[in-house]
Structure formats: C-alpha cells, structure tokens
Amino acid sequence: MKRNRAVLWYDKKGTARSDPIKITLSQVVHDLIEIDQQQNNVSEAEGRKRENFRAALASKDERSAYALAASIKANNLTWLPEILPNVPEKARFLGKIGNALEALERNGKFGPKDSTLNIVTSYFAAVDHLHDIHFGKNEGLIEPDEEDPTIPTLAEVKDQFISGFGEQLLPADWTIRKTLKRLRHPLREGKRGRPKKLVPEKRD
C-alpha cells in the first residue's frame, strides 16, 4: 500500500490541501484491517489478530497466501483472478493457500513461531498506542517530509510485550531487533535513558 497520497485533506490549521501527504504506518494498518472487515465480514478484533499473524509471516508469498485464504474462508473469490495469473509456481502457491486456510479453520501448522508472533503483536500494539497518542480517532496523515510518529522504539515495543505477555517471556533486545528487521518492520531510534511517559496530544 502506498504511503503517499494526493487527496483533499486538512492540515493542523484547518486549511484545505490537495498536495501529497504521507500516510503513517498506523493508518496503513488501520486501512488493511478495515478492508478485511469489509471484504471478509470479520470483527475489528479478529481483523487485527489476522493482520498481526500476516505481518509475522516471513515471505511475501506466505502473506499473499494467507490473505487469499482469509478471502476464500469468507467465500470472497474476487482476488483470485488478479493474483494467480502472476504466480510462477501455481501448485506450490496453492499448497500454501491450503495450509493457510487450514490454519484459519483448525489452527494448522502454517504460520510463524509463537515467539515471532508475540514480538510482532507487541510491535503493532505499540504502533496503535502511538496513533492514539498523536492522532486520537483522526487519520494518521502527516507532511511528506515529516517523521512518522507511529513507528515505535525498541523500548515501546518491549513495554507492550510485557503488558501483553509478561516480563518472564520478554526476549533479549537483539532478538526483537533481529526479528523485526527480518520481517522489515522498522524501529525508531530512541533517546538514551528511561523513556518519558507520553501524554495524548490535543488536536482540533
């Protein structure tokens, strides 16, 4: 999904703009969950759970197979004619779709390790938390040259991990960094020392 869009929007001063804007990581995730809700008739909680699972998969093929399996489970076959013609190894890809569908229906073996899924779930919990702080219920729209405030630091991911899974299961810092780097989920460099508690920013 493209992070830059040229649409009518309103800046912080309430001025109408039509020049390019950048979509935050949090907004991209929200959009993907909303698409899943609309096309596959799932709840927001289930859509978020499925997006975390998809984002924890190692390869593009696995992520595509999982998305297609979710659509097939909902009897939505509109994506198949668009994706299958471009797949070089169709038999192998269809096998992955079958494995993904089994995972959706009966908790099959397809998917990431629990430790990887826990890290990714914590990562996107931090992304969502930062969206609430900086944007509240508004869309995550920023200037093209503005730093995305919803990309979390390592410390913020760790806070969410401890909150969700407990400190006893918290992996080493290098494990979290290595996992997120392998899956291409960016981290923002944090300042040294204990992070300050963030207060929600008021927006008109």
Secondary structure as the mmCIF struct_conf table of DSSP 4:
data_model
#
loop_
_struct_conf.conf_type_id
_struct_conf.id
_struct_conf.beg_label_comp_id
_struct_conf.beg_label_asym_id
_struct_conf.beg_label_seq_id
_struct_conf.end_label_comp_id
_struct_conf.end_label_asym_id
_struct_conf.end_label_seq_id
BEND BEND1 ARG A 3 ARG A 3
STRN STRN1 ASN A 4 ARG A 5
STRN STRN2 TRP A 9 TYR A 10
TURN_TY1_P TURN_TY1_P1 LYS A 12 LYS A 13
STRN STRN3 ALA A 16 ARG A 17
BEND BEND2 ASP A 19 ASP A 19
STRN STRN4 ILE A 21 ILE A 23
HELX_RH_AL_P HELX_RH_AL_P1 LEU A 25 ASN A 40
HELX_RH_AL_P HELX_RH_AL_P2 GLU A 44 ALA A 55
TURN_TY1_P TURN_TY1_P2 ALA A 56 ALA A 56
BEND BEND3 ALA A 58 SER A 59
HELX_RH_AL_P HELX_RH_AL_P3 LYS A 60 LYS A 73
TURN_TY1_P TURN_TY1_P3 ALA A 74 ASN A 75
TURN_TY1_P TURN_TY1_P4 THR A 78 TRP A 79
HELX_RH_AL_P HELX_RH_AL_P4 LEU A 80 ILE A 83
HELX_RH_3T_P HELX_RH_3T_P1 LEU A 84 ASN A 86
BEND BEND4 PRO A 88 GLU A 89
HELX_RH_AL_P HELX_RH_AL_P5 LYS A 90 ARG A 106
BEND BEND5 LYS A 109 LYS A 109
BEND BEND6 GLY A 111 GLY A 111
HELX_RH_AL_P HELX_RH_AL_P6 ASP A 114 PHE A 135
TURN_TY1_P TURN_TY1_P5 GLY A 136 LYS A 137
BEND BEND7 ASN A 138 ASN A 138
STRN STRN5 LEU A 141 ILE A 142
TURN_TY1_P TURN_TY1_P6 PRO A 144 ASP A 145
BEND BEND8 GLU A 146 GLU A 146
TURN_TY1_P TURN_TY1_P7 PRO A 149 THR A 150
BEND BEND9 ILE A 151 ILE A 151
HELX_LH_PP_P HELX_LH_PP_P1 PRO A 152 THR A 153
HELX_RH_AL_P HELX_RH_AL_P7 LEU A 154 PHE A 165
HELX_RH_3T_P HELX_RH_3T_P2 GLU A 167 LEU A 169
HELX_LH_PP_P HELX_LH_PP_P2 LEU A 170 ALA A 172
HELX_RH_AL_P HELX_RH_AL_P8 ASP A 173 ARG A 182
TURN_TY1_P TURN_TY1_P8 LEU A 183 ARG A 184
HELX_LH_PP_P HELX_LH_PP_P3 ARG A 188 LYS A 191
BEND BEND10 ARG A 192 ARG A 194
HELX_LH_PP_P HELX_LH_PP_P4 PRO A 195 LEU A 198
HELX_LH_PP_P HELX_LH_PP_P5 PRO A 200 LYS A 202
#
